[in-house]
């Protein structure tokens, strides 16, 4: 079934994608854009899953060193020691 673009702004976007990507036609440009969007949506992890991964990494690092002197560290970075 063919896809007809009746919206001028959508047609302009398809033309821009065609030019930027070097697609041979607007149809190829739209196909590639839709495939890329679909892949991105499928591969996107839910926020809770990403948070749990980050919490796991934080647990691996461990607790902060209570003896760490942030002022001394910052001064050393700026050669103000």
Buried (B, 14 or more C-beta within 10 A) or exposed (E): EEEEBEEEEEEEBBEEBBEEEEBEEBBBBBEBBEEEEEEEEEEEEEEEEEEEEEEEEEEEEEEEEEEEEEEEEEEEEEEEE
